[in-house]
Amino acid sequence: MLDTLTRNLSQTTSIEDLETPCLVLNRSKVERNIARLNGHLWALGVALRPHLKTCKSIEVARLAMPGAYGPAAVSTLKEAEQFAAAGVRDILYAVGIAPQKLPRVQALRSAGTDLSIILDSVEQAEAVAAASAGGDPIPVLIEIDSDGHRAGIRPEDREMLTAVGRAVHEGGAELRGVLTHAGESYHCKGIAALEAMAEQERAAAVSCAATLRDAGLPCPVVSVGSTPTAHFARDLTGVTEVRAGVYIFFDLVMAGIGVCKIEDIALAVLATVVGRRPDRNLLIIDAGWMALSRDRGTAGQEVDQGYGLVCDLDGIPYPDLVVVDTNQEHGVVSLRAGSSASLPDLPIGAHILILPNHACATASQHDCYHVVDAAGTPVSAICPRFGGW
Amino acid sequence: MLDTLTRNLSQTTSIEDLETPCLVLNRSKVERNIARLNGHLWALGVALRPHLKTCKSIEVARLAMPGAYGPAAVSTLKEAEQFAAAGVRDILYAVGIAPQKLPRVQALRSAGTDLSIILDSVEQAEAVAAASAGGDPIPVLIEIDSDGHRAGIRPEDREMLTAVGRAVHEGGAELRGVLTHAGESYHCKGIAALEAMAEQERAAAVSCAATLRDAGLPCPVVSVGSTPTAHFARDLTGVTEVRAGVYIFFDLVMAGIGVCKIEDIALAVLATVVGRRPDRNLLIIDAGWMALSRDRGTAGQEVDQGYGLVCDLDGIPYPDLVVVDTNQEHGVVSLRAGSSASLPDLPIGAHILILPNHACATASQHDCYHVVDAAGTPVSAICPRFGGW
């Protein structure tokens, strides 16, 4: 699918021919990452709904979805509109709905997309029910707060859950189920903690589904997921679908909590050395926070990767070499504090690859992926990304 | 100039009619901020070269530049190309040049733009001299490291400075002058420290210009600048131009170091309440790091503004209300730790304005500005922004 998009590419375009900074995506790693999570969930008997907020690219999405129609999760209505225009039909908009956004939801549904939404209050349920009165019952998942991360109804608040469920169902919208996201899993340390968080996420969603069913309300869908819990779930009894997004690319945060290895990270920023300061043991590159993002997700982890881990063009990390600071279009590359390694002798104009802390954030700073089939091979495709809301 | 761009606007489009999240720009504050710095520098007898990396919009740039042709500074060749296409003729690309980028520099110059570049090594100077051999001497400023911030030649390293100057001049490029940027001024505390940093920046640039002239080399331009030092310079003897960018919008970081007041900040993100958690004393909004950026520039300041300070639609801050956490499309709004204020009673669907930590970073997450002439007035224009490299 990626091969269909080739823009200004000759057979021999190397990544060294690209304007920097830019994104380089390793297709074989993407395919391996996708196969890994699908295999894990297949064995547990649950389907995967890929979250497309990380890739924001129809070509990458098609590698992750089981078929052209989906399923998919998105984080903005812009994503829903873009993927719907590309033929995806089963889309979950996984951010609490604002009433003002319902006309765009309805427009997508009228055009043939099975777009579902989420909410966690009677206020929202009443607004969605009112919008559904026009004849199209909007499908709703009720958001559950399984870990105190941000939004949702607490699983023990059965009264609120039932009240929201009734407002959706009896108001005339479609009560499709419950959804939770264990975002706190990003802060877990060790396999046991990740397994426990996955079970906590499952148990919360399943118990809320039971609460709704006990109240005589429908709850066909039980949706859970985050990349860490998806990989460390050992049992998904009662769950009907798992959502995850960053697993497609992986990143240094995921490596830091043990969900992947450094060599699984499929996304990197290509940059050029534009200054050398041997007096201060550092290099200046043309990738600052505009190209890398300001995300410092590894700052609280055991190994702080700065603004990214520096690799050669084969994707092999230089020992202890990280982006220690950034300005808008400048990156400062140096050795990790306390390192006994030496700064590689990279001349002005040399290229490096930088692995990102957080793939979603870094990818969002760019408008396309330069795809290579494997490390060191020519650029085989350029896939556009979109942004905005 | 802004009025020329009206896209899908009726006379009565209020910011409450906009899709969220989005950028709102207060034109009267922009004009006041621009007039303030120009007035200060006029009194010191030095011209301002606006750095357009913050606005990335030709309409905003035209408010800041003295005329249609410039002068301007940019941080990417994409900016140079976009502004040149809009008629700007005097452009400084203020990031150390990589030899691979010289063909784009030359293409812009051939098309009639006086594009100058910066460098800080003999290696780069030789590459630029070689490129100039085709008959167009590329204008070069030598970058000086006046504060240990990142790139540049240390002022005391006269031998290196002269060697680079000779490689430029005798190699056949145009040695146009010296340039420095006191980026460390962002970490200054108090007026005396800011004034001292401005003087340090001036003295470094002027002494390096003298070094070059003493060696028989030309140095017509002495370029200094950062938004803090530009505002706190008391004497600019020997300086020919000052560069600054974020002064057009200002932000919470600039307010935190005393360069502006909170009410001078012209840029805000409009967001919608999409969840309420009275049990945890917080609100969920539809502006996460994708809309606000991950920039936490106030984290090390006296007042930590989280991911942004929350205001009503007139731009008046709610007491102690900040965005305490973000995910990709979720913001968590709560009171500052230790606050005795109470959470405002904002319903689902309510709008708020969020002042940014760092205007450059927040603006870069969006593709346009929704301009209002003053707080509370209708949207008078939509000005596109561009990104990329």
Chai-1 contact restraints between the chains, C-beta under 6 A:
chainA,res_idxA,chainB,res_idxB,connection_type,confidence,min_distance_angstrom,max_distance_angstrom,comment,restraint_id
A,K53,B,Q328,contact,1.0,0.0,6.0,A-B,restraint_1
A,S75,B,Q328,contact,1.0,0.0,6.0,A-B,restraint_2
A,S75,B,E329,contact,1.0,0.0,6.0,A-B,restraint_3
A,V95,B,E329,contact,1.0,0.0,6.0,A-B,restraint_4
A,G96,B,V274,contact,1.0,0.0,6.0,A-B,restraint_5
A,G96,B,G275,contact,1.0,0.0,6.0,A-B,restraint_6
A,A98,B,T272,contact,1.0,0.0,6.0,A-B,restraint_7
A,A98,B,V274,contact,1.0,0.0,6.0,A-B,restraint_8
A,A98,B,G349,contact,1.0,0.0,6.0,A-B,restraint_9
A,P99,B,G349,contact,1.0,0.0,6.0,A-B,restraint_10
A,E123,B,I348,contact,1.0,0.0,6.0,A-B,restraint_11
A,Q124,B,I348,contact,1.0,0.0,6.0,A-B,restraint_12
A,R150,B,H330,contact,1.0,0.0,6.0,A-B,restraint_13
A,R150,B,V332,contact,1.0,0.0,6.0,A-B,restraint_14
A,A151,B,G275,contact,1.0,0.0,6.0,A-B,restraint_15
A,A151,B,I284,contact,1.0,0.0,6.0,A-B,restraint_16
A,T272,B,A98,contact,1.0,0.0,6.0,A-B,restraint_17
A,V274,B,G96,contact,1.0,0.0,6.0,A-B,restraint_18
A,V274,B,A98,contact,1.0,0.0,6.0,A-B,restraint_19
A,G275,B,G96,contact,1.0,0.0,6.0,A-B,restraint_20
A,G275,B,A151,contact,1.0,0.0,6.0,A-B,restraint_21
A,I284,B,A151,contact,1.0,0.0,6.0,A-B,restraint_22
A,S293,B,R294,contact,1.0,0.0,6.0,A-B,restraint_23
A,R294,B,R294,contact,1.0,0.0,6.0,A-B,restraint_24
A,R294,B,D295,contact,1.0,0.0,6.0,A-B,restraint_25
A,D295,B,R294,contact,1.0,0.0,6.0,A-B,restraint_26
A,Q328,B,K53,contact,1.0,0.0,6.0,A-B,restraint_27
A,Q328,B,S75,contact,1.0,0.0,6.0,A-B,restraint_28
A,Q328,B,C360,contact,1.0,0.0,6.0,A-B,restraint_29
A,E329,B,S75,contact,1.0,0.0,6.0,A-B,restraint_30
A,E329,B,V95,contact,1.0,0.0,6.0,A-B,restraint_31
A,H330,B,R150,contact,1.0,0.0,6.0,A-B,restraint_32
A,V332,B,R150,contact,1.0,0.0,6.0,A-B,restraint_33
A,I348,B,E123,contact,1.0,0.0,6.0,A-B,restraint_34
A,I348,B,Q124,contact,1.0,0.0,6.0,A-B,restraint_35
A,G349,B,A98,contact,1.0,0.0,6.0,A-B,restraint_36
A,G349,B,P99,contact,1.0,0.0,6.0,A-B,restraint_37
A,C360,B,Q328,contact,1.0,0.0,6.0,A-B,restraint_38
A,D367,B,G388,contact,1.0,0.0,6.0,A-B,restraint_39
A,G388,B,D367,contact,1.0,0.0,6.0,A-B,restraint_40
